[in-house]
């Protein structure tokens, strides 16, 4: 009986070891740099991608402050997502430009909870430099266009206006952002827009009924 218990304990131990190895392999296979830190910003673990990013040996990172290694500072940077997470308890994300790496990064901090309290924090870093280049290229094309470009959301609120569009309407871009597009229309144009909106809603309603 004792031998059976010993064998069972060995099997359980072997399964646990295999599980830990698999978790570690998954952690190190993630393409983005990841750190596990505590509430004092001390590094507890990092994946292989992070080691490649900073060019350091893992043993020299454990116990160091994450901001010291990532940003080369003696305290958290302004807008640090981990600081915000510790204030409100939820996942936080921010975009930063890292002058040392010359990269635009999307940085997020997610809590690991134990019994409802934050025990550790997953710090995820994603390189979005190519995305930012594309955005800047698109914005450059849009801003150099001779045509006015005006973007609104589904509630009619202005989310983007090119400088050419603001010149056409006689307002600054800042005056347009966050405003309903109808605020920039004269009385006759507003009446036409409201009439068109009602017609579209009526047609959408009829289309939905047909589908049923």
CORWOPE-V894372 format. One record per backbone hydrogen bond with DSSP energy under -0.5 kcal/mol. CO is the residue of the C=O (numbers start at 1). NH is the residue of the N-H. If there is no record, write none. Layout:
CO_NH / CO_NH
This chain:
1_5 / 2_6 / 3_7 / 4_8 / 5_9 / 6_10 / 7_11 / 8_12 / 9_13 / 10_14 / 11_15 / 12_16 / 13_17 / 14_18 / 15_19 / 16_20 / 17_21 / 18_22 / 19_23 / 20_24 / 21_25 / 22_26 / 23_27 / 24_28 / 25_29 / 26_30 / 27_30 / 33_125 / 34_47 / 35_37 / 35_123 / 36_44 / 36_45 / 37_121 / 38_41 / 41_66 / 42_38 / 43_63 / 45_36 / 47_51 / 48_52 / 49_53 / 50_54 / 51_55 / 51_56 / 57_60 / 58_61 / 58_62 / 61_64 / 64_43 / 65_69 / 66_70 / 67_71 / 67_72 / 67_73 / 77_80 / 80_84 / 81_85 / 82_86 / 83_87 / 84_88 / 85_89 / 92_109 / 94_107 / 96_98 / 96_105 / 97_99 / 98_102 / 98_103 / 103_98 / 103_105 / 104_128 / 104_129 / 105_96 / 105_107 / 106_126 / 107_94 / 108_124 / 109_92 / 110_122 / 111_113 / 112_119 / 112_120 / 114_117 / 117_114 / 120_112 / 121_37 / 121_123 / 122_110 / 122_124 / 123_35 / 124_108 / 125_33 / 126_106 / 126_128 / 128_132 / 129_133 / 130_134 / 131_135 / 132_136 / 133_137 / 134_138 / 135_139 / 136_140 / 137_141 / 138_142 / 139_143 / 140_144 / 142_145 / 149_162 / 151_159 / 151_160 / 153_156 / 156_181 / 157_153 / 158_178 / 160_151 / 162_166 / 163_167 / 164_168 / 165_169 / 166_170 / 166_171 / 172_176 / 173_176 / 173_177 / 176_179 / 179_158 / 180_183 / 181_184 / 182_185 / 186_190 / 187_191 / 188_192 / 189_193 / 190_194 / 191_195 / 192_196 / 193_197 / 194_198 / 195_199 / 196_200 / 197_201 / 198_202 / 199_203 / 200_204 / 201_205 / 202_206 / 203_207 / 204_208 / 205_209 / 206_210 / 207_211 / 208_212
